Amino acid sequence: MFEKMFESGLWNSRLFTLFAVVFSLIGAIILFVVASLDIWGVLVLVWDVVAHHAHPEHLHEDVVASIIGAIDLYLIAIVLLIFSLGVYELFVSKIDAAEDEDGKSSSVLQIHSLDQLKDKIAKVIVMVLVVNFFQRVLHTQFNGALEMLYFSGSILLLALALYFLHKGDQPH
């Protein structure tokens, strides 16, 4: 009898993962709202420039940097969303709403193991790093050939990372 109670308690302890599910979902929603407000700010800025026929000196760089920053936040929100859905499916229950009428699940968020969850999150994190790199490069001043060489080397390394990331998706 003690063994059954212990095993039942042990099995039900998996429900503590609901804290991670709920709070990562809240974090994702917050980031989606903040990124959307950033995009709204860019829209207001551009509208103001058009309405007053003014063209600030660094308008293009500021607009692009703001939009890329918002994309970065959206990607981080997606990481939290994938994490939330994955933990729920792995530890609590299968998400019935994700299935269509034929009983097929969406392959985008379908997670069957911790390794799949880690792979999906890692891919989005790499994209966050690429976007963040691009955002930082927009404001970088290159003052010599060596700095340009470092810059081109970093682009080559990013391209190789993306190549190997997608090559891992191919069946062997």
C-alpha positions as CSV (number, residue, x, y, z in Angstrom):
1,M,0.0,0.0,0.0
2,F,2.8,2.4,0.9
3,E,4.5,1.6,-2.5
4,K,1.3,2.4,-4.4
5,M,0.9,5.8,-2.6
6,F,4.6,6.6,-3.1
7,E,4.4,5.8,-6.8
8,S,1.2,7.7,-7.2
9,G,2.8,10.8,-5.5
10,L,5.9,10.4,-7.5
11,W,3.9,10.2,-10.8
12,N,1.8,13.2,-9.9
13,S,4.9,15.2,-9.0
14,R,5.3,15.7,-12.8
15,L,2.5,18.2,-12.6
16,F,5.0,20.7,-11.0
17,T,6.2,21.2,-14.6
18,L,2.9,23.2,-15.0
19,F,4.8,26.1,-13.3
20,A,7.3,26.1,-16.1
21,V,4.5,25.7,-18.7
22,V,2.4,28.6,-17.4
23,F,5.2,31.0,-16.6
24,S,7.0,30.4,-19.9
25,L,3.7,31.0,-21.7
26,I,3.3,34.2,-19.8
27,G,6.8,35.2,-20.7
28,A,6.1,34.5,-24.4
29,I,3.0,36.6,-24.4
30,I,4.8,39.5,-22.7
31,L,7.6,39.3,-25.3
32,F,5.0,39.2,-28.2
33,V,3.4,42.3,-26.8
34,V,6.6,44.2,-26.2
35,A,7.9,43.3,-29.7
36,S,4.6,44.4,-31.2
37,L,4.8,47.7,-29.3
38,D,8.3,48.2,-30.7
39,I,7.0,47.7,-34.2
40,W,4.2,50.1,-33.5
41,G,6.7,52.6,-32.3
42,V,8.6,52.3,-35.7
43,L,5.3,52.7,-37.5
44,V,4.5,55.9,-35.5
45,L,8.1,57.2,-36.2
46,V,7.8,56.6,-40.0
47,W,4.3,58.1,-40.1
48,D,5.6,61.2,-38.3
49,V,8.5,61.5,-40.8
50,V,6.2,61.1,-43.7
51,A,3.6,63.6,-42.3
52,H,6.2,66.3,-41.6
53,H,8.3,65.6,-44.7
54,A,11.4,65.4,-42.4
55,H,14.1,62.9,-42.9
56,P,16.3,62.4,-39.8
57,E,20.0,61.6,-40.5
58,H,20.0,58.0,-39.2
59,L,16.3,57.1,-40.0
60,H,17.1,54.0,-42.0
61,E,19.5,52.6,-39.5
62,D,17.1,53.3,-36.6
63,V,14.1,51.8,-38.4
64,V,16.0,48.6,-39.4
65,A,17.6,48.2,-36.0
66,S,14.2,48.6,-34.2
67,I,12.6,46.1,-36.5
68,I,15.4,43.6,-36.1
69,G,15.2,44.1,-32.3
70,A,11.5,43.3,-32.5
71,I,12.2,40.2,-34.6
72,D,14.8,39.1,-31.9
73,L,12.1,39.4,-29.2
74,Y,9.6,37.5,-31.3
75,L,12.1,34.7,-31.8
76,I,12.8,34.5,-28.0
77,A,9.0,34.5,-27.4
78,I,8.8,31.5,-29.9
79,V,11.5,29.7,-27.8
80,L,9.4,30.2,-24.7
81,L,6.3,29.0,-26.5
82,I,8.0,25.9,-27.9
83,F,9.4,25.2,-24.5
84,S,6.0,25.6,-22.9
85,L,4.1,23.4,-25.3
86,G,6.9,20.8,-25.3
87,V,7.1,20.5,-21.5
88,Y,3.3,20.2,-21.4
89,E,3.2,17.4,-24.0
90,L,6.1,15.6,-22.5
91,F,5.1,15.7,-18.8
92,V,1.4,16.4,-18.5
93,S,-0.7,15.5,-21.5
94,K,-1.0,15.4,-25.2
95,I,-2.5,18.6,-26.6
96,D,-5.7,17.5,-28.3
97,A,-6.4,20.9,-29.8
98,A,-3.2,20.5,-31.9
99,E,-4.7,17.7,-33.9
100,D,-6.8,18.2,-37.0
101,E,-10.0,16.2,-37.9
102,D,-7.9,13.3,-39.3
103,G,-6.1,12.9,-35.9
104,K,-2.8,14.3,-37.3
105,S,-0.8,16.7,-35.2
106,S,1.0,19.7,-36.4
107,S,4.6,18.7,-37.1
108,V,6.0,22.1,-36.2
109,L,5.3,21.8,-32.5
110,Q,5.0,18.0,-32.2
111,I,7.5,16.9,-29.5
112,H,8.0,13.3,-28.4
113,S,11.2,13.5,-26.4
114,L,13.5,15.9,-24.6
115,D,16.0,15.6,-27.4
116,Q,13.4,16.8,-29.9
117,L,12.5,19.7,-27.6
118,K,16.2,20.6,-27.2
119,D,16.8,20.5,-30.9
120,K,13.8,22.8,-31.7
121,I,14.8,25.3,-29.0
122,A,18.5,25.2,-30.1
123,K,17.5,26.0,-33.7
124,V,15.5,29.0,-32.7
125,I,18.2,30.1,-30.3
126,V,20.8,30.0,-33.1
127,M,18.4,32.2,-35.2
128,V,18.1,34.6,-32.3
129,L,21.9,34.8,-32.2
130,V,22.1,35.4,-36.0
131,V,19.5,38.2,-35.7
132,N,21.3,39.7,-32.7
133,F,24.6,39.6,-34.6
134,F,22.9,41.4,-37.6
135,Q,21.5,44.0,-35.3
136,R,24.9,44.8,-33.7
137,V,26.6,44.9,-37.1
138,L,24.3,47.7,-38.2
139,H,25.9,50.1,-35.7
140,T,29.5,48.9,-36.1
141,Q,32.2,51.1,-37.6
142,F,34.9,49.3,-39.4
143,N,38.2,51.2,-39.2
144,G,40.7,48.9,-40.9
145,A,41.3,45.9,-43.0
146,L,41.8,43.6,-40.0
147,E,38.3,44.5,-38.6
148,M,36.8,43.8,-42.1
149,L,38.6,40.5,-42.1
150,Y,37.1,39.6,-38.7
151,F,33.7,40.7,-39.9
152,S,33.9,38.5,-43.0
153,G,35.2,35.6,-40.9
154,S,32.2,35.9,-38.5
155,I,29.8,35.9,-41.5
156,L,31.5,32.7,-42.8
157,L,31.2,31.1,-39.4
158,L,27.5,32.0,-39.1
159,A,26.9,30.6,-42.6
160,L,28.7,27.3,-41.7
161,A,26.7,27.1,-38.4
162,L,23.4,27.5,-40.3
163,Y,24.5,25.0,-43.0
164,F,25.3,22.3,-40.4
165,L,22.2,23.2,-38.4
166,H,20.0,22.4,-41.5
167,K,22.2,19.6,-42.6
168,G,21.3,17.8,-39.4
169,D,17.6,17.8,-40.5
170,Q,18.4,15.7,-43.5
171,P,17.9,11.9,-43.2
172,H,21.1,10.0,-43.4
